[in-house]
Amino acid sequence: QVQLVESGGGLVQPGGSLRLSCAASGITFTLYRMAWYRQAPGKQRELVSTITTSASTDYADSAKGRFTISRDDAKNTVYLQMNSLKPEDTAVYYCNAEFKTLSYWGRGTQVTVSS
């Protein structure tokens, strides 16, 4: 059974930092491109960042310079370090694992940026 379990969300003040984690099980992690998406209330889910099997990374313009994605293949875990958080970063953050036609999602973790 495939499971992606996100953690690390919470309430943080503007300018603060959070580190999200996504632990994967039931997949051969090293084969999967991993990604973080987010969905704010009333908005469509949007891609935040991706990391390939060779650890190449890409970021949405809104995340560039503030967020860093990384993966630890030994721990089957992908991370998203988020710095300089803004109120507009408030959303549910989802982990995604993709390999060819296979795509799996976690249940999400809430990030709220507010003073």
NORHU-V728360 format. One record per backbone hydrogen bond with DSSP energy under -1.0 kcal/mol. CO is the residue of the C=O (numbers start at 1). NH is the residue of the N-H. If there is no record, write none. Layout:
# NORHU-V728360
<<CO NH> <CO NH>>
This chain:
# NORHU-V728360
<<3 25> <5 23> <7 21> <10 112> <12 114> <13 16> <16 85> <18 82> <20 80> <21 7> <22 78> <23 5> <25 3> <27 29> <28 31> <29 32> <33 98> <34 51> <35 96> <36 48> <36 49> <37 94> <38 46> <39 92> <40 43> <46 38> <48 60> <49 36> <50 58> <51 34> <52 55> <56 52> <58 50> <60 63> <60 64> <63 66> <63 67> <66 83> <68 81> <70 79> <72 75> <72 77> <76 24> <77 72> <78 22> <79 70> <80 20> <81 68> <82 18> <85 15> <86 89> <87 90> <91 111> <92 39> <93 109> <94 37> <95 106> <96 35> <97 104> <98 33> <99 102> <102 99> <104 97> <109 93> <111 91> <112 12>>
